[in-house]
Amino acid sequence: MKRPATDAVKRSRGGSLKSLLSGGDRRSIARSSAARDVVRAKPGRVAELASLTADADWLVSMRALDLLEKIAHDQPDLVQPFKRAFLGPLADSDKWEIRLQIVRALPLLQWTPDERTRVIEILRQNVEYPQTFVRAWALDSLATFAAGDRRLTRVVMGLLDDFEGSGSKALQARARNIRARLSRAGRTRASVLTDRGEQ
């Protein structure tokens, strides 16, 4: 059942999403919730949202990326046509908030082999980024891509060792969570192979 349209959505349907994503500082999300409701009501406006990732105002760009990532969690098909926004110049942004949105979003979308090469490059670069949140999410996403890829799994395991040996409690905790997730996935895969008689 569709959610009833809020007054903010009704007022914004004919206006720009940019107006909802503008203003405030880097700690503010402006009126991102209203923008999300607009796109939910009119999915065709995701193209407008994607175009705002290239806005000259980096705060607007960041909030547009944040909304695309949130939408990709629930409706990845809506964001899939605009996935290139996550691979371009924004991936090299000097703003950690933008990098964070990118590394979080990458595992939610489908990539061609050539695109996947760029995705892995972005994640490996950001594992070394100075900001802790970016590093933690980059490795988390890299671990997702490592499923079924032995070579990348070895890279991830080495990075987990580095995180666990770091002085950052946040990185240590994330490493433990990732390692536990990989262990569960490995046991599940082994169980499936056993059931199939492939071991």
N, C-alpha and C positions, 0 to 999 in steps of 0.2 A: 504494500500500500504506500502511495506517495505521501511524503511529508507535506503538511500544509505550508504554503509559501508564507514566509515572514514578511513583515512590512518592509524590512531592508531589502529582501530579495525582490519584492514587487517594485520598489523604487529603483533598483539597480538594473533590472532586466534590460532597460533601454539605454542605460548609461555604460560607462567604460569600467572594466575591471581595474584598470590602472588607478582610477580614483579611489578604489577601495583598498589598494595596496600601497598607497602613498602616505607619507607623513611619519612622524615619530622618529625614533632613533633605532639603533641596531638591536635593542632589547625589546622593541615593540613589534607586534605583528599587524599593526594598523587594524583594518577591518577584514582580515583574511578569512574569518569565519563566514562573513557575509558573502565574500567572493566565492568561497567554496559552495555555499548554498546556491548561488547563481549558476555555477557550472553544473551542479547536481540537477538543477531544474532545467537547464538548457545545455546538455552535453556538447553540443556543437561549438560552444564558446571555449572549449579547451584549446582550440587553435589560437584564439586571442590570448589566452593565458600563456601558452607556449611562446608566443611572440614577445611577451613581456620579459622573458628571461634575458633578452638582449637589450633591455631598457638601459638608458644612460645612467639612471639612478640605481645604484647597486642594491639599495634596500628593496626597491620594487623587484629587481631581478632575483634577489634572494627569496623574497616571499612568493614569487611565482614558482621558483624551483621547489620550495617547500610544499606548495599546494599540489604541484605535479607529482611529487613523491607520495603525498597522502592519497591522491587519487589512484596512483599506480598500485597501491596496496589493495584497493578494493576493485578497481576496474582497469587493469593494466592495458587492456585493448584500447582504451581511450587515449592513453599516453603513448602507446607504441609508435604511432606515425610521427611523433615529435621527439623521438629518443635521441636524435643527433644533438639536441641542445645540451645533453649531458657529456658529450665527447669533445666539444669545441673549446674555444678559448676560456670559457668559464672554468674548465677543469684545472686551469693554471692560475686561477684568481689569487690575488694577494689577500683576499678576505676569507678567513677560516670558515665563516658561516656558510659561504657559498660552497666551498669544498665539502663541508659536512653534508649538505643536501645532496650533492652529487654522489658521494661514496655510498650513502644510504640508499639511493634510488637504483643504482646500477644492477643489483641482483634481481630487481623486480621486473625487468624487461628482457626481451629476447634479442639476441645478437647474432649476426653472421660471424663466421670464423675471423674475417678481417677486423670486424668491429670488436670482437672479443679480445683480440690482441691489444687494441687500444684500451679497452676496459681494464684488462689486467695491468697494463702499463700505468694507468691512472691510479689504480689501487696500490700498486707496489710503491709508487712515488709518495702517496699519502700516508703509507705506513711509517714513513720517515719524517712526516711533517711535524713541526714543533708542537702544535696544539693537540692536547691529549684526546679530546673527543674525536677529532678527525682521525688520529692514528688508530684509536680503538675501533671505530666503525669501518675504517679501511680494511683492517685485518679481519674483522667479522665478515665483511662482504667477500673478501678474498677467499676465506674459508668456504663460503657458500659455492663459489666458482670451482673450488678444488674438488668437489664431489666427483668421483670417477676419473680424476686426473692425477695420476700418481706423481708426476713430476711437480705439479703445483702443490700437491699435498706435502711433499718434502719441504718445499719452500715455506709453506704455512707452519709446519711443525718447527722449523728452525726459528721462525719469527715468534712463535709461541714461547719458545725457550727464552728468547730475548726479552719479551714482555714480562715473563715470570721472574726474570733476573733483574728487572729494572727497579728503580726506587719508587715507582709510581703504584700506589695501591689500586688506582682505577685501572691501569693497564694490567696489573696482576690479576685482578678480579675478572676482567674481560677475557684474559687468556684462559683462566680456569673454566669459564663458561663455554668458550669455544671448544676447548679440549674435550669437555664433557659431551658437548653436542656431537663432535666428530666421533667420539667413542660410541655413543648411542647409535649413530648412523652406521658405523662399522658393524656393530652387533646385529642390527636389523638386516643389513645386506648379507652378512654371513648366514643368518637364519634363512633368508630367502633362497640363497644358493643351496643350502642344505636340503631345504624342502624340494628343490628342483633336482636334487641329486647331482649338482654341478661341482661339488667339492671333492 
